[in-house]
């Protein structure tokens, strides 16, 4: 019995201790694009904790975009390190970006924003998993003739009254939930890009349905 207990102790010690590199890897979560671009010459790491708020971060990213750099976003959230990529348009850019053929996701502050039944609906960012699963249920959200979804374009805007910790919380949830949904399916099942906006993305409810010709006639007749 003593010998068996000793063997179990040795095995558990080996599993728990491991090498320092292995322990670091267990505490890091990286998006696929971050891993893809991190060794490129044009890749630039940005530490989120060096900024006070979203606006400062977005402006830095915009300057990097002007220089043709790809911003790699690195931050810690509750003892875990997260790595991702985000984009902000260069302020000198005068062209038109192609954002069509995408699954649109809008985040303002720490809420998901959607247009539902002609009303603007807000949900906590923790509902992102449910939103991604709902997108995956609709055949129209898939690429034509393929079993992979159209890439998601995430419009992200956070008011300056919120500290950088809010930005970290939102990005953590985005990285985590997209990683989860992609781990269950084929490679590149649901790609995504995060666009850091200088103003909130505006959702405009459609105008009310006009009355039919007969209803219009009756209305005019009655007045």
C-alpha positions in Angstrom: 0.0 0.0 0.0 2.8 2.4 0.9 4.6 1.6 -2.4 1.3 2.3 -4.4 0.8 5.6 -2.5 4.4 6.6 -3.3 3.9 5.9 -7.1 0.7 7.9 -7.1 2.5 10.8 -5.4 5.3 10.8 -8.0 2.9 10.7 -10.9 0.8 13.6 -9.5 4.0 15.6 -8.8 5.2 15.1 -12.4 1.8 16.2 -13.8 1.5 19.3 -11.6 5.0 20.5 -11.8 5.9 20.0 -15.5 8.3 22.4 -17.2 8.0 26.2 -16.8 7.2 26.5 -20.5 4.3 24.0 -20.2 2.8 25.9 -17.3 3.0 29.1 -19.3 1.3 27.6 -22.3 -1.6 26.3 -20.1 -2.2 29.9 -19.0 -2.2 31.4 -22.4 -5.2 31.5 -24.9 -4.4 32.8 -28.4 -6.6 33.3 -31.4 -5.6 31.5 -34.6 -4.7 34.8 -36.4 -2.4 35.8 -33.6 -0.5 32.5 -33.9 -0.5 32.9 -37.7 1.0 36.5 -37.8 3.1 36.7 -34.6 6.4 36.0 -36.5 5.8 38.4 -39.3 8.0 41.5 -39.6 4.9 43.7 -39.7 3.4 42.3 -36.5 3.4 44.6 -33.5 2.6 43.5 -29.9 0.4 45.9 -27.9 0.1 45.5 -24.1 -3.4 46.6 -23.2 -2.5 47.4 -19.7 -0.4 50.3 -20.9 -3.6 52.2 -22.0 -6.2 53.9 -19.8 -9.2 53.3 -22.1 -10.5 52.0 -25.4 -10.0 55.4 -27.2 -6.3 55.5 -26.4 -5.9 51.9 -27.6 -7.8 52.5 -30.8 -5.8 55.5 -31.7 -2.6 53.6 -31.3 -3.9 50.8 -33.5 -4.9 53.4 -36.1 -1.4 54.8 -36.3 0.0 51.2 -36.7 -2.5 50.7 -39.5 -1.1 53.8 -41.3 2.3 52.2 -41.0 1.1 48.9 -42.4 1.5 47.1 -39.1 -0.8 44.3 -37.7 -1.6 44.9 -34.0 -1.3 41.9 -31.8 -3.3 42.5 -28.6 -1.9 41.0 -25.4 -3.5 41.2 -21.9 -4.0 39.4 -18.7 -7.5 38.7 -17.3 -7.9 36.8 -14.0 -4.3 35.3 -14.1 -4.7 34.1 -17.7 -3.0 35.7 -20.7 -5.0 36.3 -23.9 -3.6 37.1 -27.3 -5.6 38.2 -30.3 -5.6 40.6 -33.3 -7.7 43.7 -33.8 -8.0 46.3 -36.5 -8.6 50.1 -36.5 -8.8 52.1 -39.7 -5.9 54.5 -40.4 -7.3 58.0 -40.0 -5.7 59.0 -43.3 -7.5 56.2 -45.2 -10.0 57.6 -47.8 -11.0 54.4 -49.5 -14.0 52.1 -48.8 -13.5 48.9 -46.9 -15.3 45.8 -48.0 -17.3 44.6 -45.0 -20.0 42.7 -47.0 -20.6 39.0 -47.0 -20.0 38.8 -43.2 -21.9 37.8 -40.2 -22.3 41.0 -38.3 -21.8 41.3 -34.5 -22.1 44.6 -32.7 -20.6 45.2 -29.3 -21.1 48.5 -27.4 -19.4 48.8 -24.1 -19.9 45.3 -22.5 -23.2 44.5 -24.3 -24.1 42.7 -27.5 -26.4 44.9 -29.6 -29.0 43.5 -32.0 -32.0 44.7 -33.9 -35.0 42.5 -32.9 -38.6 43.1 -34.0 -37.8 46.7 -34.9 -36.3 47.4 -31.5 -32.7 47.7 -30.3 -31.9 44.9 -27.9 -28.9 44.8 -25.6 -27.5 41.6 -24.0 -24.6 41.0 -21.7 -21.4 40.0 -23.4 -21.6 36.7 -21.6 -24.4 35.8 -24.0 -21.9 35.6 -26.9 -21.8 31.8 -26.9 -25.6 31.7 -27.4 -25.4 34.3 -30.2 -22.7 32.3 -32.1 -24.7 29.1 -31.8 -27.8 30.9 -33.1 -25.8 32.2 -36.1 -24.7 28.7 -36.8 -28.3 27.5 -37.0 -29.2 29.5 -40.1 -28.1 28.1 -43.5 -28.0 31.7 -44.9 -25.0 32.5 -42.6 -22.8 29.8 -44.3 -20.5 30.3 -47.2 -22.1 29.2 -50.5 -21.5 25.5 -51.1 -19.3 25.1 -47.9 -19.8 23.8 -44.4 -18.1 26.8 -42.9 -19.7 30.1 -41.7 -19.2 33.4 -43.4 -16.5 35.2 -41.3 -17.8 37.4 -38.5 -17.1 41.1 -38.4 -17.2 42.4 -34.9 -17.9 46.1 -34.6 -16.5 47.1 -31.2 -16.9 50.4 -29.5 -16.4 51.2 -25.8 -17.1 54.6 -24.1 -14.1 56.3 -22.5 -15.9 56.4 -19.2 -15.1 52.7 -19.0 -11.6 51.6 -17.9 -9.4 49.4 -20.1 -10.5 46.4 -17.9 -13.9 46.6 -19.8 -12.1 46.2 -23.1 -10.1 43.3 -21.7 -13.3 41.6 -20.4 -15.0 41.9 -23.8 -12.0 40.7 -25.8 -11.5 37.7 -23.4 -15.1 36.6 -24.1 -14.7 37.0 -27.9 -11.4 35.0 -27.9 -12.8 32.3 -25.6 -16.2 31.7 -27.3 -14.8 31.7 -30.9 -12.1 29.3 -29.8 -14.8 27.1 -28.3 -17.0 27.0 -31.4 -14.1 26.4 -33.7 -12.7 23.5 -31.5 -16.0 21.6 -32.1 -16.0 21.9 -35.9 -13.8 21.9 -38.9 -10.7 24.0 -39.3 -11.6 27.7 -39.9 -15.3 26.9 -39.3 -16.0 30.4 -38.0 -13.3 33.1 -38.6 -13.7 36.5 -37.2 -12.2 40.0 -37.2 -12.5 42.7 -34.6 -12.9 46.3 -35.9 -12.2 48.9 -33.2 -14.6 51.8 -34.0 -14.3 55.5 -33.2 -18.0 55.8 -32.8 -20.9 53.3 -32.0 -22.1 51.3 -35.0 -25.6 52.6 -35.7 -28.6 50.2 -36.1 -31.6 51.9 -37.6 -34.9 50.1 -37.3 -36.7 49.8 -40.7 -39.6 52.2 -41.3 -43.1 50.9 -40.5 -44.9 48.9 -43.2 -47.1 51.3 -45.2 -50.8 50.5 -45.1 -52.3 48.7 -48.1 -54.0 50.7 -50.8 -57.5 49.9 -49.5 -56.5 50.9 -45.9 -55.1 54.2 -47.3 -58.3 54.8 -49.2 -60.5 54.1 -46.1 -58.2 56.4 -44.1 -58.5 59.3 -46.5 -62.2 58.7 -46.9 -62.8 58.8 -43.2 -60.9 62.1 -42.8 
